[in-house]
């Protein structure tokens, strides 16, 4: 019997895909962003379900992730968003029909020397200043693509950028600034006499940009957090009350021990918490190894039999202790770490607020070795 597991809701995935499809402009493709173990949801498990419900392709972080999808039978287009560094990864990508991202002149030169390069997309830096060619570099890029290099030109299948703050409605002008810069880049490629720019798949929007305006939809959108049933920001959620997402992930564990200690007893490492009354405690076999952050010591809450139970003392590597005084609890009862139990729920957003981070980090840090169970 599993003592810790993550549940993945098939019906929630289906509903979230439908929700995003309803927002898309006609002809825009929906690529599911499944990088980093599908944001903690299980790369193969989530992607297999999403492919069955009709997403048009997948975005991963590395060729390794792409190969894992191919080895598990997924057929839809795959784009690697992260850098591809090892030389032999180019050959593996080409053989598995995985497109990579090229974002530097050095990377483009390396690809040009490759006997059988994979398909690739160019990434344009329009203001986020991470990966990407700056607009001033694009004349060199176009020359490198079109000068005696027909093979490389035919392998170029897409061009894209990434918005820095589309989910933040306080800064809409910066997204517009980026989009304007991207349109300049597109015109430069379309103007190239030998470039195949008119046939490139153009994409810019992630979940936030997709929801904010259909102007940003272009040929495809790259949707991550929305498909997992979470909002990119609270501001955007409040702005769009008609859009409903269903959280896909629930995190559960079994109570492994129940005991009562007297008033004045200490709990856990470093004696950081001392109870002031006789206290009934439940021990749950999760800890910071599993992704239950140490910052939740003394403040985190889980649900047992639909009731909240606060973490007592330090979060350990593999165990937490919670206060279940007044709750009927037995060994083997289920504790909900993230998700719903009865009328109450602990959300990834609540989890994140208590440790001063984002819900993106909370879900992606759930240990990948924990079994993902499809329900």
C-alpha positions in Angstrom: 0.0 0.0 0.0 1.3 3.5 -0.9 1.9 5.8 2.0 2.3 8.9 -0.2 0.9 9.5 -3.6 -0.2 12.2 -6.1 -3.6 11.9 -7.8 -4.1 13.2 -11.4 -7.6 13.8 -12.4 -8.4 12.8 -16.0 -11.7 14.7 -16.1 -10.0 17.9 -14.9 -7.4 17.7 -17.7 -10.2 17.2 -20.2 -12.2 20.2 -18.9 -9.1 22.5 -18.8 -8.3 21.7 -22.4 -11.8 22.4 -23.4 -11.7 25.7 -21.4 -8.6 26.8 -23.3 -9.9 25.7 -26.7 -13.0 27.8 -26.2 -10.7 30.9 -25.7 -8.6 30.3 -28.8 -8.9 32.1 -32.1 -9.9 29.8 -35.0 -6.8 28.1 -36.5 -4.6 28.6 -33.4 -2.9 25.4 -32.3 -2.8 24.4 -28.6 0.6 23.2 -27.4 0.7 21.8 -23.8 3.7 22.9 -21.8 4.8 19.7 -20.0 8.4 20.6 -19.1 9.7 19.8 -15.6 7.7 16.6 -15.2 4.6 18.4 -16.4 4.8 20.9 -13.6 5.0 18.0 -11.1 2.0 16.2 -12.6 4.0 13.4 -14.2 5.4 13.9 -17.7 4.2 10.8 -19.4 1.0 10.4 -17.5 -0.2 13.9 -18.1 1.0 14.1 -21.7 -0.7 10.8 -22.6 -4.0 12.0 -21.4 -3.6 15.4 -23.0 -2.7 13.9 -26.4 -5.9 11.8 -26.1 -7.9 14.9 -25.5 -6.6 16.6 -28.6 -3.7 19.0 -27.8 -1.7 19.8 -31.0 1.7 19.4 -29.5 4.0 19.5 -26.5 6.7 21.9 -25.1 9.4 20.3 -23.0 12.6 21.6 -21.4 15.1 19.2 -22.9 15.7 16.5 -25.6 15.7 14.0 -22.8 12.1 14.9 -21.9 11.1 14.7 -25.5 12.7 11.3 -26.0 10.8 10.0 -23.0 7.6 11.1 -24.6 8.5 9.4 -27.9 9.6 6.2 -26.1 6.2 6.1 -24.5 4.4 6.3 -27.7 3.4 10.0 -28.0 3.2 11.1 -31.6 2.3 14.8 -31.6 4.9 17.5 -32.4 7.4 18.2 -29.6 9.3 21.5 -29.2 12.3 21.7 -26.7 12.1 25.2 -25.1 15.4 24.9 -23.1 18.9 25.0 -24.5 20.2 21.9 -26.3 23.9 21.7 -25.4 25.4 18.1 -26.0 26.3 17.7 -29.7 24.8 14.2 -29.8 21.5 15.4 -28.6 21.0 17.0 -32.0 21.2 13.7 -33.7 18.8 12.1 -31.2 16.4 15.0 -31.7 16.5 14.6 -35.4 15.9 10.8 -35.3 13.0 11.2 -32.9 11.4 14.1 -34.8 11.8 16.6 -31.9 12.2 20.3 -32.7 14.7 22.3 -30.7 15.1 26.0 -29.9 18.0 28.0 -31.2 18.6 31.3 -29.5 22.2 32.2 -30.2 24.5 32.7 -33.2 26.8 30.1 -31.8 24.0 27.6 -31.6 23.0 28.4 -35.1 26.5 27.9 -36.3 26.7 24.5 -34.5 23.5 23.4 -36.2 24.8 24.5 -39.6 27.8 22.1 -39.2 25.5 19.2 -38.3 25.1 16.6 -41.0 21.4 16.0 -40.3 20.1 18.8 -38.1 16.7 18.5 -36.4 13.9 20.9 -37.1 14.2 24.0 -35.0 12.4 27.2 -33.9 14.2 30.5 -33.4 13.6 32.3 -30.1 13.5 36.1 -30.2 14.3 38.2 -27.1 11.7 41.0 -27.1 12.4 42.3 -23.6 12.4 39.4 -21.1 16.2 39.1 -21.6 16.7 35.4 -21.0 17.1 33.2 -24.0 16.7 34.7 -27.5 18.2 36.7 -30.3 18.0 40.4 -30.0 16.5 42.3 -32.9 19.9 43.8 -33.8 21.2 40.2 -34.4 18.5 39.2 -36.8 20.2 40.4 -40.0 23.1 38.1 -39.2 20.7 35.3 -38.4 18.9 35.7 -41.8 22.3 35.8 -43.6 23.5 32.7 -41.9 20.2 30.9 -42.7 20.1 31.9 -46.4 23.7 32.0 -47.5 24.5 28.7 -49.1 22.6 26.8 -46.5 19.3 25.6 -48.0 19.3 22.5 -45.7 19.3 24.6 -42.6 16.6 26.9 -44.0 14.3 24.0 -44.6 14.8 22.8 -41.1 13.6 26.2 -39.6 9.9 25.6 -38.8 9.0 28.1 -36.2 9.8 31.4 -34.5 8.6 32.6 -31.1 9.1 34.9 -28.1 8.0 34.8 -24.5 6.1 37.5 -22.6 7.6 38.6 -19.2 4.4 39.8 -17.6 1.3 39.0 -19.6 -0.4 37.6 -16.5 0.2 40.9 -14.6 -2.6 43.3 -15.6 -0.7 46.2 -14.0 1.8 46.1 -16.8 -0.2 45.6 -20.1 1.9 48.1 -22.0 5.1 46.0 -21.6 3.4 43.0 -23.2 2.2 45.2 -26.0 5.8 46.5 -26.3 7.1 42.9 -26.6 4.4 42.0 -29.1 5.3 45.0 -31.3 8.9 44.0 -31.2 8.1 40.4 -32.2 6.0 41.7 -35.1 9.1 43.6 -36.2 11.1 40.4 -36.1 8.4 38.6 -38.1 8.5 41.2 -40.8 12.3 40.9 -41.1 12.0 37.2 -41.7 9.2 37.5 -44.1 11.2 40.1 -46.1 14.2 37.7 -46.5 14.3 36.7 -50.2 15.3 33.1 -49.5 13.9 32.6 -46.1 10.8 30.5 -45.6 9.5 33.0 -43.0 5.9 32.9 -44.4 5.6 29.3 -43.5 7.0 29.5 -39.9 4.8 28.6 -36.9 4.6 31.8 -35.0 3.9 31.8 -31.2 4.2 34.1 -28.3 1.5 33.5 -25.7 1.6 31.3 -22.6 -1.5 30.9 -20.4 -1.6 34.5 -19.4 -1.2 36.0 -22.8 -3.7 33.5 -24.2 -6.3 34.6 -21.7 -5.6 38.3 -22.0 -6.1 38.8 -25.7 -6.7 36.7 -28.8 -4.4 39.2 -30.6 -1.5 37.2 -29.1 -2.7 33.8 -30.3 -1.0 33.7 -33.7 -0.3 30.2 -35.0 0.0 28.5 -31.7 -0.1 29.1 -27.9 2.0 27.4 -25.3 -0.3 26.7 -22.3 1.1 25.3 -19.1 -0.4 26.3 -15.8 -3.9 26.7 -17.1 -4.0 23.1 -18.3 -3.1 22.0 -14.7 -6.2 23.9 -13.5 -4.3 26.8 -11.9 -4.3 30.5 -12.7 -1.1 32.3 -13.6 -2.1 35.2 -11.3 -4.9 36.1 -8.9 -5.4 39.4 -10.8 -6.2 37.6 -14.0 -8.5 35.2 -12.2 -10.5 38.1 -10.8 -10.6 39.8 -14.2 -12.1 36.7 -15.9 -14.8 35.3 -13.6 -16.4 33.3 -16.5 -13.3 31.2 -17.0 -13.2 28.1 -14.7 -10.3 25.9 -14.3 -10.2 22.6 -12.4 -7.1 21.7 -10.4 -5.7 18.4 -11.8 -3.4 17.5 -8.9 -4.2 16.2 -5.4 -1.5 15.2 -3.0 -2.3 12.6 -0.3 -0.6 10.6 2.4 -1.6 8.1 5.1 -1.4 8.7 8.8 1.3 6.4 10.1 1.0 7.0 13.9 -1.3 8.7 16.4 -0.3 9.7 20.0 -1.1 12.1 22.7 1.5 14.1 24.6 1.1 16.1 27.9 1.1 19.9 28.2 4.6 21.2 28.2 5.9 18.5 25.7 8.2 19.5 22.9 7.7 18.4 19.3 10.4 17.7 16.7 13.9 18.9 16.1 15.4 21.9 17.9 12.6 22.1 20.4 11.0 25.0 18.4 7.5 24.1 19.5 6.1 23.3 23.0 2.5 22.5 23.4 0.5 24.2 26.1 -2.2 21.6 26.5 -2.5 17.8 26.2 -2.2 17.4 22.4 -3.3 14.6 20.2 -0.9 14.3 17.2 -0.8 12.4 13.9 2.5 11.5 12.2 2.4 11.7 8.4 5.3 10.2 6.4 6.1 13.2 4.2 8.8 15.9 4.6 11.0 18.2 2.6 12.4 15.3 0.6 8.9 14.9 -0.8 8.5 18.6 -1.5 6.7 19.6 1.7 8.7 22.7 2.3 10.6 23.2 5.6 9.1 26.7 5.7 5.8 25.2 6.6 7.1 24.3 10.1 4.5 25.5 12.6 2.2 27.1 10.0 1.4 24.5 7.3 -2.0 22.7 7.5 -3.3 19.4 6.1 -6.8 18.0 5.9 -7.8 14.9 7.8 -11.4 13.8 7.7 -12.2 17.2 6.2 -10.7 19.1 9.2 -7.6 21.2 9.3 -4.6 20.0 11.3 -1.6 22.3 11.8 2.0 21.2 11.5 3.7 21.1 14.9 7.4 21.8 15.2 9.9 21.4 12.4 9.2 19.7 9.1 11.6 16.8 8.9 13.2 15.1 5.9 10.5 12.4 5.7 8.0 13.1 8.5 5.7 15.8 9.8 3.6 16.0 13.0 0.2 17.6 12.9 -2.2 18.6 15.7 -5.4 16.5 15.5 -6.8 17.3 18.9 -10.6 17.0 18.7 -10.4 15.0 15.4 -11.2 11.3 15.3 -8.1 9.9 13.6 -6.7 6.4 13.2 -3.6 5.0 11.6 -4.2 4.5 7.9 -6.5 7.5 7.6 -5.9 9.8 4.6 -4.3 13.2 5.0 -4.7 15.7 2.1 -1.6 17.8 1.6 -2.9 19.6 -1.5 -6.5 19.1 -2.7 -10.0 18.8 -1.5 -11.4 16.7 1.4 -15.0 17.2 2.1 -16.0 20.9 2.1 -12.5 22.2 2.6 -9.5 22.3 0.4 -5.8 23.2 0.6 -4.7 24.8 -2.6 -1.3 25.1 -4.1 -1.7 28.9 -3.9 -2.3 28.7 -0.1 0.7 26.4 0.2 2.8 28.9 -1.7 1.6 32.0 0.3 2.8 30.4 3.6 6.3 30.0 2.4 6.6 33.2 0.3 6.8 31.6 -3.2 4.6 30.8 -6.2 2.3 27.9 -6.8 4.4 27.1 -9.8 7.3 26.2 -7.5 5.1 24.3 -5.1 3.8 21.8 -7.6 7.0 21.4 -9.7 9.0 20.6 -6.5 6.8 17.6 -5.6 9.3 14.8 -5.8 9.1 13.0 -9.2 9.7 9.6 -7.5 6.3 9.8 -5.8 3.8 7.8 -7.7 1.3 9.7 -9.9 -2.1 7.8 -9.9 -4.6 8.6 -12.6 -8.2 8.9 -11.2 
